[in-house]
Amino acid sequence: MRKALVVGINNYPTAPLLGCINDASAFATIIEKNGDGSPNFAVKLETNITTKSQFKTLVRELFEGDSDIALLYFSGHGFFNDLGGYIVTPDHQQNDEGVSMDEILVLANKSKAKDKIIILDCCHSGAFGSPTISGGTSSQIIEGVVVLTASRPDESAIEVNGHGIFTNLLIDALQGGAADLRGHITPGSVYAYVDQALGPWDQRPVFKTNVTRFTSLRTIKPQVPTETLRKIIDYFPSAEQEYALDPTYEFDNKEIAIPEKVAILKDLQKFVSIGLVVPVGEEHMYYAAQNSKSCKLTALGYHYWRLIKENKL
């Protein structure tokens, strides 16, 4: 069982926001189903929270039970002072700014869910996971917890044209920008995608984790079908071996082309398109075939070759 609590708050009495409900709704929509339409997360979308009590109750309910994944997404105001970071709710007051990030961390750490994922798009969100009891200088997350935030503890999270910059990139990543060759999108690949898109002078996302494996947040259709990918060990019995080509592999040579070889070349060209194989001595596979050259595995190709050879894929 995979469940997600998705919260977006715009309606703050003294400092209203414009894009948080949009961002929460977009995230809920994308995370609810995989790329093929199959169910992914059971999503509870909340956009009308008005009190700290409501928010805390929902978070407690999220982390109860022994689900496979419990995911919390929040878009709204964040606050940071010498006592730590806070998720701000509309009923905030001076010296009572909202729900303590440390308190949410305790609930996540105690949860029996196998994986706990917290994604925060709010100012000062990077304070999450480094509680004030440690001086805010070290992470206190237990195994199975992943934290992905829009900014560092001392930074704001920027909205542009009614959307948070961070969540825009997060959605792009989940739509496929952060997918591996098998179509899996993990918290680590999402962070890498967002990190590369935000420059050194922009707000900086923060990633904290204590896991022994990455779980998949969402899957999409892979660039190359898995059954095709597994053929790589047939075409390259050893990782160092090159695959010899000749003009009979090329469809354009209609008088001599052999259908079985044409099909193999199409597979090899797919491998080239995703960086697993390169032609040897030629720029394109077409000329490698026409000039009876060969192709070989790249370093990435060797990685996937080894996974398949060891029955890990």
Summary of the structure (lengths in Angstrom):
residues: 313
radius of gyration: 24.1
end to end distance: 23.4
largest distance: 82.7
contacts: 1018
relative contact order: 0.10
helix: 35%
strand: 24%
